[in-house]
Amino acid sequence: TLASNTFWRLSGNADISPTLDFLGTVDAKPLKLRVNNVTGWRVEPAWLVPNVIGGRENNTIETFASVIGGGADNFVASNSPYSAISGGAYNSIGTNSEATVIAGGNLNKVGSGSRWAAINGGYLNSIGDRSDAGMVGGGLLNKLGTNAFESTISGGYQCGIGNNASTATIGGGYNNQ
């Protein structure tokens, strides 16, 4: 006979110790939650702070303290801690892009060395390498060039801010350069 305080009960447990009683692993193995025998959510060990990854098994994080909320084929590269991809598909955050966010959409990309950058969604939007604090609000085919520090494209279609164009802003529209 098992004592009721030695296992996790479907109806809940009482009088647990948050220090001693937990659901998880004590080694460097991921914790996975499956639905219909398919992994839907996992906590993966990483240096300092684990990563939290939802969605398909092919979502990948190569750094620590980062999150992929869901979707498929999303990627956060090495040395990009505290970054997040909320969902969508085929989105990527490059190497050395600390605290960067892609809020969703498809095929959006933040280049390497673009810390504190954000793409809020849309399709085929990009922020080039070394464009710290660059932001694309959404839309389609919008592009911030390399070294476009603190530049913003609010949205629109095929708008672009070129290389070495710091602190530039495009409010949206069509094909604004």
Backbone torsions as a table, in degrees:
resi	resn	phi	psi	omega
1	THR	NA	132.3	178.4
2	LEU	-90.5	138.6	172.8
3	ALA	-72.5	141.9	-174.4
4	SER	-66.0	-12.4	179.0
5	ASN	-98.2	13.8	-178.9
6	THR	-109.2	6.2	178.7
7	PHE	-152.2	164.2	178.0
8	TRP	-86.4	125.6	-176.6
9	ARG	-96.1	145.7	177.5
10	LEU	-62.1	-28.6	-179.6
11	SER	-94.2	7.1	177.1
12	GLY	99.9	162.7	179.8
13	ASN	-121.6	150.7	176.9
14	ALA	-117.7	159.7	175.5
15	ASP	56.3	45.9	177.6
16	ILE	-91.8	158.2	175.5
17	SER	-107.0	116.2	-179.5
18	PRO	-62.4	-17.6	177.2
19	THR	-80.6	-40.2	-175.2
20	LEU	-99.6	-31.0	-174.3
21	ASP	-106.5	122.8	-179.3
22	PHE	-156.0	162.5	173.3
23	LEU	-105.3	116.7	-176.9
24	GLY	165.7	-163.0	-179.5
25	THR	-118.0	158.9	177.2
26	VAL	-115.1	8.6	176.4
27	ASP	-125.6	-175.3	-176.5
28	ALA	-86.6	45.4	178.2
29	LYS	-111.2	145.7	178.8
30	PRO	-70.5	153.8	172.0
31	LEU	-101.9	124.6	-175.5
32	LYS	-119.4	142.7	172.4
33	LEU	-114.3	124.4	-177.3
34	ARG	-109.5	149.3	173.4
35	VAL	-129.8	125.9	-176.4
36	ASN	53.8	35.6	-179.6
37	ASN	64.4	21.3	175.3
38	VAL	-117.4	132.2	179.7
39	THR	-63.4	125.4	179.0
40	GLY	-113.2	-19.5	-177.5
41	TRP	-156.5	140.8	177.8
42	ARG	-148.3	150.4	172.5
43	VAL	-113.7	118.7	-175.6
44	GLU	-110.1	138.5	179.1
45	PRO	-65.8	143.9	176.7
46	ALA	-153.0	164.1	179.8
47	TRP	-60.1	133.3	175.3
48	LEU	73.7	-61.2	-176.6
49	VAL	-136.6	134.9	179.5
50	PRO	-65.8	162.5	172.6
51	ASN	-99.2	148.1	176.1
52	VAL	-115.2	124.6	-174.6
53	ILE	-131.3	121.3	174.1
54	GLY	-107.0	169.6	177.1
55	GLY	86.9	-156.1	-175.1
56	ARG	-64.0	154.2	-179.1
57	GLU	-60.9	-22.7	-177.5
58	ASN	-85.5	3.5	168.3
59	ASN	-70.1	133.2	-170.6
60	THR	-133.8	137.8	173.0
61	ILE	-126.1	128.1	-179.7
62	GLU	-107.6	11.9	-179.4
63	THR	-125.3	-156.8	178.7
64	PHE	-126.4	163.1	174.6
65	ALA	56.8	39.7	-178.6
66	SER	-126.4	165.5	-174.2
67	VAL	-135.5	136.0	162.4
68	ILE	-118.9	117.1	-172.9
69	GLY	-76.7	-25.2	-178.8
70	GLY	172.1	-165.2	179.7
71	GLY	85.6	-155.5	-175.0
72	ALA	-146.9	148.1	173.8
73	ASP	58.7	32.9	175.7
74	ASN	-93.5	152.8	-170.6
75	PHE	-147.5	130.8	171.2
76	VAL	-117.5	120.7	-174.6
77	ALA	-79.7	174.6	-178.1
78	SER	-64.5	155.7	179.0
79	ASN	56.8	33.4	176.3
80	SER	-126.0	55.6	-176.8
81	PRO	-67.4	162.4	176.6
82	TYR	63.5	25.8	-179.7
83	SER	-102.1	161.5	-178.1
84	ALA	-148.0	139.1	166.1
85	ILE	-119.0	115.9	-173.7
86	SER	-72.4	-30.4	-179.4
87	GLY	171.5	-159.6	-177.6
88	GLY	88.5	-160.2	-176.8
89	ALA	-143.1	145.4	175.4
90	TYR	59.3	31.7	175.3
91	ASN	-92.1	148.6	-179.0
92	SER	-146.4	145.4	174.6
93	ILE	-117.8	125.3	-174.8
94	GLY	-76.1	175.0	179.8
95	THR	-62.2	145.9	176.1
96	ASN	59.3	36.8	179.0
97	SER	-116.3	67.4	-176.2
98	GLU	-61.8	141.8	174.1
99	ALA	54.8	45.4	-178.7
100	THR	-107.2	148.8	-175.5
101	VAL	-131.6	134.6	163.1
102	ILE	-118.7	115.0	-171.6
103	ALA	-78.7	-13.8	178.4
104	GLY	156.2	-159.7	-177.9
105	GLY	86.7	-166.5	-177.1
106	ASN	-132.4	142.1	173.9
107	LEU	57.5	34.9	174.7
108	ASN	-91.9	146.4	-174.5
109	LYS	-141.6	132.7	170.1
110	VAL	-110.9	126.8	-175.9
111	GLY	-73.1	179.8	-179.0
112	SER	-72.1	145.0	176.3
113	GLY	70.3	21.6	179.4
114	SER	-106.7	79.5	-178.1
115	ARG	-73.0	147.9	174.7
116	TRP	60.6	25.4	-179.2
117	ALA	-88.2	162.0	-179.9
118	ALA	-149.8	135.0	167.2
119	ILE	-119.1	120.5	-172.2
120	ASN	-86.0	0.0	177.1
121	GLY	143.8	-160.5	179.7
122	GLY	92.0	-158.8	-171.8
123	TYR	-138.8	129.2	176.0
124	LEU	57.5	37.9	174.0
125	ASN	-93.2	151.8	-178.8
126	SER	-147.0	151.9	172.2
127	ILE	-123.5	124.9	-175.3
128	GLY	-70.9	177.0	178.7
129	ASP	-63.3	147.4	174.7
130	ARG	53.7	42.9	177.5
131	SER	-115.1	66.7	-178.3
132	ASP	-55.1	138.9	176.4
133	ALA	59.2	23.1	174.0
134	GLY	-75.2	152.0	-177.0
135	MET	-144.8	132.8	170.0
136	VAL	-119.6	121.7	-174.4
137	GLY	-75.0	-17.5	-178.8
138	GLY	145.0	-155.9	-179.8
139	GLY	90.6	-154.2	-172.9
140	LEU	-135.2	128.8	173.4
141	LEU	58.6	37.4	175.1
142	ASN	-92.0	144.8	-172.7
143	LYS	-142.6	126.4	167.4
144	LEU	-97.3	131.6	-178.0
145	GLY	-76.1	-177.4	176.4
146	THR	-68.5	141.9	-179.7
147	ASN	58.5	33.6	176.3
148	ALA	-95.2	63.3	-176.6
149	PHE	-56.7	135.1	172.5
150	GLU	53.6	31.1	178.4
151	SER	-98.3	155.1	-174.5
152	THR	-138.3	133.4	165.2
153	ILE	-116.1	116.4	-174.6
154	SER	-71.7	-24.2	-179.9
155	GLY	161.4	-156.6	178.4
156	GLY	100.2	-160.4	-174.5
157	TYR	-133.6	123.3	176.9
158	GLN	57.1	39.7	174.5
159	CYS	-90.9	149.7	-178.6
160	GLY	-147.9	142.3	170.6
161	ILE	-115.8	124.2	-171.4
162	GLY	-73.5	-179.9	178.3
163	ASN	-64.3	145.4	176.2
164	ASN	60.4	26.1	179.6
165	ALA	-106.9	80.2	-177.2
166	SER	-76.8	150.5	176.6
167	THR	54.1	30.7	177.4
168	ALA	-90.3	154.7	-179.9
169	THR	-138.5	135.5	169.6
170	ILE	-123.8	125.5	-175.5
171	GLY	-75.6	-16.3	-178.9
172	GLY	138.5	-153.5	178.9
173	GLY	94.0	-157.6	-175.2
174	TYR	-120.9	124.7	172.0
175	ASN	56.4	34.0	176.4
176	ASN	-82.0	133.1	-176.6
177	GLN	-125.8	NA	NA
